Amino acid sequence: GSLVVNYPFDDDEQGIAIYSKSPDDSVFQQLALSYSMENTKMYQGSPCKDMYPTEYFPHGITNGAQWYNVPGGMQDWNYLHTNCFEVTIELGCVKYPKAEELPKYWEQNRRSLLQFMKQV
């Protein structure tokens, strides 16, 4: 887990972790930022310092392939084959939070979700 919004492309021709710009890169950045800006911890860019001390996402967003390469990912497939604009929202450093922590997650992400929906 992490606390970041990543956007296409998730892979590149070289198969390495490098920025892989889609034709709609600026739109994807806008969508990702609309979410992260409303989540203070995400927007700061280093939410999981205890687990990943060197991980940094400027403004809480990243190009998927720049973070790590995922060949054949659903986000890219939907974009290329159905013109569906998807982003992946990682909601926390812990992949499987305890049930009693879910209300905290809701409060941290409620405004982000509403802002993200307004982008439609």
C-alpha positions in Angstrom: 0.0 0.0 0.0 0.8 3.7 -0.3 -1.0 7.0 -0.3 -0.9 8.3 -3.8 -2.9 8.7 -7.0 -1.2 7.1 -10.1 -2.2 7.6 -13.7 -1.3 6.1 -17.1 0.8 4.8 -18.5 1.8 2.1 -16.1 4.4 0.6 -18.4 6.7 1.6 -21.3 8.5 0.0 -24.2 11.7 -0.4 -22.2 10.2 -2.2 -19.3 11.9 0.0 -16.7 10.6 2.6 -14.1 10.6 5.7 -16.3 7.9 8.4 -17.0 5.6 7.0 -19.6 3.5 9.9 -20.9 0.1 9.2 -22.4 -1.5 11.5 -25.0 -3.8 12.8 -22.3 -1.2 13.2 -19.7 -2.3 16.7 -18.6 -5.9 15.5 -18.1 -4.7 12.6 -16.0 -2.5 14.9 -13.9 -5.5 17.2 -13.4 -7.7 14.3 -12.3 -5.1 12.9 -9.9 -4.4 16.4 -8.4 -8.1 17.0 -7.9 -8.1 14.0 -5.6 -4.8 14.5 -3.8 -5.2 18.2 -3.1 -8.1 17.4 -0.8 -6.1 14.8 1.2 -3.4 16.7 3.1 -1.3 13.7 4.0 -1.4 12.4 0.4 -0.6 15.9 -1.1 2.5 16.3 1.1 4.1 13.5 -0.9 5.8 11.4 1.7 3.0 9.6 3.6 4.7 6.3 4.4 8.1 7.4 5.7 8.3 4.6 8.3 7.7 1.9 5.7 9.3 3.5 2.5 11.7 6.2 3.7 12.9 7.2 0.2 9.4 7.2 -1.5 8.3 10.7 -2.5 5.4 11.7 -4.8 5.3 15.4 -5.6 1.8 16.6 -4.7 0.7 13.1 -4.0 0.5 11.9 -7.6 2.7 9.8 -9.9 2.9 8.4 -13.3 2.4 4.7 -12.9 5.4 3.6 -14.9 7.7 6.1 -13.2 6.7 4.6 -9.8 7.1 0.9 -11.0 6.5 -0.8 -14.3 3.3 -2.8 -14.7 3.0 -4.4 -18.2 -0.6 -5.2 -19.2 -2.3 -3.3 -16.3 -6.1 -2.7 -16.3 -5.7 1.0 -16.1 -3.7 1.2 -19.4 -5.8 -1.5 -21.1 -9.1 0.4 -20.4 -7.5 3.7 -21.6 -6.2 2.2 -24.8 -9.1 -0.1 -25.7 -12.2 1.6 -24.3 -11.2 5.3 -24.0 -11.9 5.0 -20.2 -9.8 7.4 -18.1 -8.8 5.5 -15.0 -6.5 6.4 -12.2 -5.4 4.2 -9.3 -5.9 5.6 -5.8 -3.8 4.0 -3.1 -5.6 4.8 0.1 -3.0 4.1 2.7 0.4 2.7 3.8 -1.3 -0.4 5.3 -2.8 -2.6 2.6 -5.4 -4.3 4.9 -6.4 -1.8 7.6 -8.4 -3.0 10.6 -12.2 -2.5 10.4 -12.2 0.0 13.2 -9.9 2.2 11.2 -12.2 2.5 8.2 -14.1 5.6 9.5 -10.7 7.4 9.7 -10.1 6.5 6.0 -13.5 7.8 5.1 -12.8 11.1 6.8 -9.4 11.4 5.1 -10.9 10.8 1.7 -14.5 12.1 1.7 -13.6 15.5 0.3 -11.2 14.0 -2.2 -13.9 11.7 -3.6 -16.4 14.5 -3.9 -13.8 16.7 -5.7 -12.8 13.9 -7.9 -16.5 13.3 -8.9 -16.9 17.0 -9.7 -14.3 16.5 -12.5 -16.9 14.7 -14.6 
